[in-house]
Amino acid sequence: MSRKKVPSPKYQVQEALKNQIRFGQSKYQAKLNREPGQRAPEGVFSYSTHDVYVLRGESFLKWAREEHGEKWLAGAEQYAHEYLRQRVDQNHSAWTLQQERAALRKIYQNQDLAKDVQLPERRKMDIARSRGPKPSDVNFSESKNQGLVDFSKATGLRRMELKALKIEQVQVKPDGTVVLWASRGRVEEFGMFQYLPGTRRPS
């Protein structure tokens, strides 16, 4: 009798997330509908988040197979604490670690998974990626685009968000305050930013 074939780590993670896919639905509304005590809304709402979670889960299961001989996603859950603890000791960034734990919690549908693992605090000063001048900025004059630079710093919007911004999302109040209603992540989610001319939004 042949042994049962073990699916690939990627396939196992995809199957674990399949019933949680909520593409096209409003994450904002899901947050409003959370049960008391429920920290995160149920489901995965974006393609990019889904793909990242698959990659994170696949890496975890491959690690579990190498370290403990565990080939099944269900059996690997007991090693999530050890995996994250090891990743902390290897000095991975706070953002990476938070993402990995979020992925594992979503995959196993367990909000308290590895809750006793102390992850480092995410601090803006520790961000190394995207700091300093980049090749794409070589033809950009900050002095000639000072208004755009100030606006970007005040609102904290990313380049793609600035590019998608519509004039009707910007309102000027009688006191001179500029109120910006900007989409953050999904069309259904809106956040309000206030920009006082000559100042920067606190980080």
N, C-alpha and C positions, 0 to 999 in steps of 0.2 A: 504494500500500500504506500503510495507516494505521500510525502509530507506536504502540508498546505503551503503554497507559495506565499511568501511574504511580500506585500506590496511595497513599492518604493517609499521612502520617507516623504517625498513631495506629495505623492498620491494620498497617503494617509492623512497628511495635514489638510489637503484640499477637501477630503471627505469630512473631516472634523468641522470645517468651516462652511461646508455647503449649505446646511440648513440655517446658517446665521446670516446669509447674504441678504442685504436690504438695499441693493443698488436702486437708485431712483427714489427712495423714500427719504423723508426729512429726518435727519439726525436731531435737529432742533426740537421737532415735535416729540421724538422718542425720549428726549431728555425731560420734556414736560410731563410725559406719561410714566415716568419712573415710579416704582413702588417705594414706599418709605424704607429708607435704609439701603436702597439700591444705588450704588455709586455711579456705575456706568450703564448707559442704555444698552439693551440687548441688540445684538446684530452688528454687522460690518457694513458700512454705508458707502464706502468709496472703493473703486477698483484699485487705487494705489495702496490704500491701507491693507486691502486683502492680499495684494501681491507681496507687500512687505512682511505681513504675518506669515505667509506661506514660507518665505525665505528664512525667517527667524525660527519657525517651527521645524523646518527641514534641517537646519543647522543643529538644533537641539537634539533631534532624534538621531542624527548621525553621530553626535558626541556620545549619546547614551549607548549606542551600539558599540562604539570603540572602547568606552570606559567600563561598561557593565555588561556588554553582550546582549543588551535589550533591543530587539528589532521592532517591537510594537509600540505604537504611540501610547496606547492605554497603559501599558506597563511602565513606561518611562516617566510618568507623572511624579512618581516618588523621588525622582532624582532632580526635579526642578530646582529645589533649594540648593543642592550641591552645585549645580550648573551655574546658577546666578552668583553664588558665593565665589566660585572660581573666576567668573568673569569680572567680579569686583576686584579680586586680588590681582588680576592681570591689568588693572588700571584702564579698563575701557571707559569711554566717556559716559557721563551721567545720562545724556540723551539716548545713547545706544542701550544702556542698561534698562532705562525706563521703557523703551520700546520693546525690548526683549521680554520683560516681565508682562507688559500689556498683551503682547502676542500670545504668550503661554497661558495667561489667564483667559483670554478669549477662546483659544483653542480648546482648553479644558473646561470652559464655562465655569470657572472658579475664581471669584473676585478676591479671595483670600490666599490664593496660591503664593507660596514663598513670601508671605507677609512679614516674616521675622528676619528677612534679609535686608539689612540696612543699606540702601542705595545712596550714593553721593548726591548732594544737592546740585541741582542745575543752576549754574550761575552764568550770567551774560558775559562776564569777563573771561570765562574759560572757553568761549567759542573760538575755535581756530579757523574753521572753514568759512570761506567767503569774507574774510577780513583783508583789508589792504587792497591796493589797485589790482585789477585783473586785465588780461589781454583785451577783453571786450570793451574796456573803458578807455582804451588808448585814444580814441577820437572824441571822447566826451569832455567838454569843457565845463568844469564846475562853476567857474566864475560867470560864464555866459548863461548858465542854467540855474542860477542861485535860487530863484523862486521855486523851481521844481525840487531842488535839493532840500530846501527848508521844509517844503510841504511833505516830502518823503520822511524826513527825520521826525517831523511833528506827529505824523499819523502812524508811522511804523509799517506802512503798507509795503508789500513786496512788489517787484517790478511788474509781474503779471497782473497783480491786483490794480496797480496804477494804470496799466495799459487798458484794463477792462472798465475802469471807472467812467461813469456817465455824469454829465453835467447836472442832471436832476438829483443826483445823490449829494450835491454840495449846496448848502444853504448858508446864507450870511444873516446873522441876527442883528437887530438894531444897535447893539452895543459893539459891533464889529467882530464878534466872535464868529468863526467859521465852524459850522457843524457839519460833519461828514458822516453820511450813512453809507457804509461800505460793506459789501458782501465779504464774509470771512469763511472761506472753505467751501460753503454751499450757498446756493442762491437763497435758500429759505432762512439762513442765519444772518442777522444783521447786528452790527455793533456800532455804537455812536462814539465818535472821537471829537473832542473840542480842541481847536488850535487857535490860540491867542497870538496874533501877529507879533513877531519879535521874540517869541518864546519857543521852547521845545517841550513836547509832551514828556512827563517824567517817565524814566525807564522802570 
